[in-house]
Amino acid sequence: MVIFRALGPLEVIVEGETLDLGGLRQQAVLARLLVAGGRAVPIGILIDELWPGEPPAQALSTIQGYVSRLRRVLEPHRAPRQEAGVLVSAPPGYALRARPEDVDCWWFENLVKVDHGGDPAETLDRMESALALWRGPALAEFQDLPWAQAEAHRLDELRLLAVERRADAAVRLGRTDSLIPDLEAHASAHPLREEAWRLLALALYRAGRRGDALGALHRAREVVREELGLDPGPALQRLQQDILAQAPHLDDAHLTPATSPAPAPEPAPDLETRAPLRVLIADDQGLVRIGLKVILASEPGLELAGEAENGEQAIALTMATRPDVVLMDIQMPRLDGLAAARRILASGAPTKVIMMTTFGTGENLYAALRAGVSGFMLKTSPPEQLIAAIRAAVAGDALLDPAVTTHLIAAFAGRSDPGVPQGLSDSDVDRIKLVARGFTNRQIAMTLGVPEREIAHEITGLLRRLELVDRAQLVVLAYEKGLVSPDSAGT
């Protein structure tokens, strides 16, 4: 049995012994396969992601050497001609084969995502088990590589969610006294997470510290207003009113939900009964096209509509095949991707365009959004993120890569702007700011404490009133009206 640990320093353990994985770049190959979650990673993508910008001339043979040495370490008793069973060949690349419970980051994600907040005792036990897997920052050795940064950020967001679910379960079970110091530290470290403040205030109130509970809510209001220029969401506002009124339900530990109950989600249609989404790939690098084809082939409900090597071919193939989505490299020969995207979107074809780039810049993102594209992704993004962007585009949404938006969109205007379109309420402006910051509907719903369906309906209504096509154009409006300042992003 091989145990993989990435929630802290990368470790592989066999029969209680920690293996020597070699140099840092060789370890990065294994870490990248762990991040893929068992999916195949093409060699071309491994090369680009291990040496961003300038891979060495012998990159292919170097990768093959790393894989060979890792296989000997992982399976020392494997016969010379016997096929590998852990780090396997998956043309045109490699994949990691392991049980979810033997990979700490896979098992952690499973524990968090399968929990739906039913029985608080069960939730508390599951979140305790999930958080016990952490030994330090995830993938910390590889933080100079964009893919590792993005994955570490995603895992840390799940960790914060697990911390809050554990606290919510403990509060509902009446175990508040020992919880308060941890919640104080959590809210102070992550002051924009309104759920952290809600849990802290509720725990303080149930511990008989009504004044401290109101003080925590006051601190939350000040932070949210100072950092985002927004008022706290409805969940915090309701809690403050209930504490002032000493509402009886606040004393019932077992019946206080984390948020207002949301309607049960409608069952998703079976992928096999829906027509597949047809995707056209446009990139001048053959290895990138191969890697993207592997990703499409591995995902049910997606199929390849064609591939192009330059912008002119992309336009011609789009007109001929009418795909649902075009994955377009922003820089290509003969006609660059941005110019090709503009022509495709101006043609009236019902095709969505997602721009891809190796190095995201504010200038490229802004130009792409102005062109009306339905997504902007780094080529180093995990396959799951690219697939999510494809599905979001077809659904009329626009997914922006977090690795770009977290650096680009960092500042909000703290005052109303005279250029804001007429007819928009303060609530509308708040939602536009959150969209411009890169929040999904689910994240906006969590931030404001309202059901996700309500947010989706409100965003759709905003687009209709403003006569915009999708939320990408809503981001452009936020820039142009001064609601978000590109110049101050990343400071």
N, C-alpha and C positions, 0 to 999 in steps of 0.2 A: 504494500500500500504506500502510495506517494502522497504526502500532504504538502500543499502549496499555501504559503502565507504571504499576502501582499498588503494587509492592513497594518502597516508598519514596515520595518526593513524587510526586503524580499528574502524569503527563506523557503527551502524545500527540505522536508524531513522524511527520511526512510528508516523505519524500524528504530525510531527514537534518535537517529543521528542526523545532524544538520549537514547537508551536502555542500561541497565547495563548487560554486557555480561559475567560477572563472572571473574574468574582468568585467567591468561595468557595462561595456557595450554588449558583451555576450549575454549578460544578465538581462539587458534591455530587450533582447529578442524574446526571451521567455516571458518577461513582463508584458510585452505587447500582445503575445498570444493569450496570456491570462485576461487582458483587457477585452479581447475579442469574444470572450465567453464561450469558447468552443467552436466558433466559426473559423473558416479558413481565412488566412491573411496572405494575399499575393506577395511574391518576393519583391515586386516593384514597389509596393507600398512599404514593405519593411525597409527597403533601401532608402526611400525618400524620408521615412520617419526616423530612422536611426542617424542619418546624416542630412538634416534639413539644409537645403540650399546647394551644397557642394559634396555629393557623394564621391568617394575615391574611385579611381579607375577600376580597381579590383573588388568593387563592392559585392558583386554577385558571388564570387568565390569566397569572399570573407564571410558572408552570410551562411553559405553552405558549410564552411568550416565551423562556425559557431554552432550550427544545428548538429553537426556530427559530434562535436565534443559534448554538447548538452545531452544528446542521446546516450552517450557512454556513461555520463554521470547519473542520469535518471534511471537507466536500465543496465546496470553493470554486468548482469548475468545473461543478457541477450546474446544469442549466437550471432556470428558475423553476418550471415545472410538472412537472418530472421527479420521480418518486418517490425519496425518500431511500433509500440503499442501506446506510448504516451505522447511524445512529440512526433506526430505522424505527417507524412507527405499528403497534401491535399491540393493537387495541381490547380492553378499555377503557384502554389505556395505551401504553407504549413498550417497545422492546427494542433491545439492541445486537447487531448482526450483525458478526461478525469470526471469522477462523480462530483456533483455539486457540493456535497457535504465534505469533500476533500480539498476544496479551494475556499479559503476563508472569505474572500470578497464575493464569490458566487453565492455561498451559503448565507452570508450576511444579507445580501440583497433579497434572497428568497424569503428569509425570516421576516424582513420588513414589509415586503410587498404582498405576502399572502395574509397578513394581519389586517382585518377590517374593523377593529375596535369593538368587537362584540363583548365577550366576557372579560371584564377588567383583570381578573386574576390570570387568565390565560395570556392576555396581552402583556401584562407585566412580566410574566415568566419568559415570553418570547423576546421581548425587547431587552431584557437582562441578558439572555443568551446571545443576542445579536451584538450588543455593545461590548460584551466580554471578549469578542473576537479581535477588537482593536488593540494594537500595541504601540500605536504612534501614527503620525501622518501617513496616509497611503501613498505608495510609489514615490517617497520623498527623494530617493536617490536619482530619480529621473526627471526632476522638475525643470530641467533646462530643455526638455522635449515637449512640444505643444500637445501631443496626444496624451502624455502622462499628466500634464496640467489639467486638461479637460476632464479626464477620468477621475483624478483625485478630487476635483471640485464636485463632480457628480456624486461620488461616494460620500464626500463630506456632507453634502446636502441631505443624503439619505440618513447619515449618522445623526444630524440635527433633528430630523424628523423622528428617528427612533428615540432620542432623548426626550422629546416632547410627548411622544406616545407613552413612554414609560412613566413620565411624570403625571400625565392625565389619568392613567390607570391607577397610580398610587393615590392620587387625590380622590378618585371615585371610590377607592377602598378605604378612605379615611386615614391614610398613612401620611400625614402632612408634616409633622414636627421635624423628622429627619430629612425631609425633602427640601425644606426652605433654603438652606445654605447653597445646595446645588442649583436650585432655580435662580437664586440671586446671581450666582456666577454665570449661569447660562444667559440670562437676560442682559447682564452687563457686557458679556462678550459678543452678543449678537443683538444689539439694541433695536434693529429694525424688524425682528421677528415678533409680531404681535401676539402669537400664540404663547411665546415664552412669558410675556408680561401678563397675559390672561391667567395662565397657570400659577404664576407667582402670587398675583393678587388674590386668587381664589384660595390658595394654600394659606396665605397669611390670614385671610378672613376666617377660615375654618379653625385656625389656631387661636382665635380670639383676639387677633391684632387688626381690628378694623381700620384704625388710623394708618397703620403701615400699608394696608392693602390699598387704601385710597392714595397714599403717597406713591406707591409703585405705579398706579395708573396715571398719576400726574407726571411722573418721570417719563413714562411711555409717550404721553401726548407731546411733551416738550421735544423728545428725540425725533419723533415722526415729523413734527412740524418743521424742526430745524433742518433735518436731513433731506426730506422729500417735499416739503411745502404742502403736506396733506394733513387732514384731520385723521385721528385714529378710526379704524373700521367699526362697523356696527357691533361686533362682538364685544370690543372693549367698552364702547359707549353703553351698551345694555348692562354689562357687568357693573359699571360705575353706578348706574341708576339703581340696580338691584341692591348693591351694597349700601347706598344711602338710605334706601327704603327698608333695609334688613329683610329682604324677601325671604320667605320661609324655605323656598326650594334650594337656596344656597347652603342650607344646613344638612341637606340630604346627600350624603357623599355618594350613594350608589346610583342616583338618578340624574346627576348633572352631566350632560353630554359635553364633548369637546367643543362642538359647534352646533348650530341649528341643524336638525336632521335634514339631510338632503334626500330628494326622491330617488328611489331605486333606479339605477341606470337601465335603459332599454337594452335588451340582448342584441349584441352585434350580429349582423348577418353572417352566415357561414361563408368563409372565404371561397369554398368550392362552388357556391351558388352564385357568386358575383363574377362579372366579367373581369378578367385581369387588367391591371393598369399597365398601359404600354409606355415604355420609357425609351427615349432616344438619347444616346450618349455622344457627346461632342467634345473631343479632347485630342490634341495633336500628339500626345504621348501614348504609344501603344501599350505600355505596361499599365498605365492608369486605366485605359479602356478595358483591359483584361481584368483588372481588379474589380472594376465596377460591374462588369458582367458576372463575375463570381458572386458578388453581393446580391444582384438581382436574381440570379438562379437559385440562391439559397433561401429566398423569401417567398412564401406562398402568396399568390395574388399579384405578383409583378412579372412582367415579361419584357424582353428586349424588342424594341421596335426597329432598331437599326443603330449604326454608329458612323460618326463623321470625324474627319481629321482636321477640318478647318471650318471657319464660319460660313463660307459659301456652300459647302456640302451640307452643313447643318440646316441652312435655310431650305435648300432643295429637297432634302429628305423629310423635313417637317411638312412641307407642302404636299409631298407625295404620300406620306404614311399617316399623317394626322395623329401623332402620338398624344397621350394625355400629358406627359411631362418631358421636357428636354433638360438634361443635365449638361450644362454648358461651361466649359473652361473660359475664364474671363480674358485670357491672353492666348491667341492662336494666330498662325500665319495666314496670309492672304486677306482675311477679314477677321478682326478680333471678335471675341465672344460677346462683348458688350454691344458692339454695332450690330452683330447678327441677332442678338436678343431684341434690340429695338425694332428691327425689321420684322421679326416673327410676331412680336406683340402688336405691331401696327397693321399687320395683314388681316386682322380679324379672325384668324384661326383660333379655335377654342383650346389652345395649347398653353400650359403653364411652363415657365422657364425658371430653373433654379441655377444660379451662378455658382461656380466653384473656383477656388483659388488656393494656391499653396501658401501664400502669405497675405492675410487679410489686412487691408489698410482702410482708414476712414474715408479716403477719397474714393477708393473702389466701391466700398459699401454704399456710400451716398449716391454715387453715379448709378449704381445698379438699382437702388430703390427708386430713384427718379425715373428710371426706365420702366418701372412697373413689374419687376421680376417677383416671383413668388418664393423667394428664399435665397439665402447667401450662405454658403457652407465652405469650410476649410476642407481640403482633400485629406487632411490628417484626422478628420472627425471619425469616431467609431462608426461601424456599419449601421448600428441601430439608429444613430442620429440622422444619417443620410436617408434611411428608410422612412423615419418619422417625417423628414422634410418633404419627401415625395408624397406621402399620404396627406400631409397638411396642405400642400399646394393644391391637390385635387379637391380637397374639402373647402377650398376658397380661403385658406389661411396663408400666412407667410412666416416660415420659421427662419430665424436668424441665428447663426452659430453663436452659442454663448461665449466661445473663446474670442469672438470678435466684439460682441456687444458689451461684455464686461469691461473691456478696455476703452471702447469707443464712447459708450453712453454711461457716464458716471455722475453727471450733475443735473439737477433739476432747478428750474427757476422757483424761488421762494415767494414770488409775488405774482399776481395776475398780470398778464401781458396785454397791452392795448391792441395787439394784433390778433388776438384770439377771435375766430369767426363768431359772428353774432348768433345768438340762439342757443349757445352751449352753456349749460349750468356748471357750477363748481364741480359737481359729481362727474359730469362728462369730461371736464378738463383733467380731473384726477385719473380717470381711466386712460385717457390719451397719453398722459405722462408715463403711466405704468407700461402701456404697450410700447412706447418709445424706448423704455429702459430694457426691453427685450423679454418682458414677462409673458408667459402663455396665459390662456384663459384660466387654467387651473391655478397657476400661481397668483393671478389677480384675485381669484375667488378666495384663496387661502389668506391673502393679505387683508382683504376687506371683510372677510367673514360672511360671505354670501354664497349661495349655491352657484356651481360652475355654469349650469344652464342659464341662470339669470345673467351672468356676465357675457356669455356667448350671445344672448339675445340683445343685450345693450350694445355690444360692439357692432353687431350687424346693423342695429338701428343707427348708430353713429355713422357708419360707412354710407348708409342710404341717405341720411340727411345731408352729409357733406359731399355727396355725389362722388365717392371714392370707390375704387374697384376692390381693394383689399387692404389688410392692415399694414402692408409695406408702405402704401401711400399715406397711411395715418402717421407712420414714423416720419416720413418726409414733411408732413404738415407740422408735426411737433418741432422739427428743426427750423423750418422756415418762419414759423410764428414765434420763435423764441422760447418755447416751452422747454426745450432741451438745448443745451449749448455744446456743439461739437468741439469748440475750442477748449473747453474746460474738462472734457472727458479724459479720464485716466489720470487726473491730477489728485 
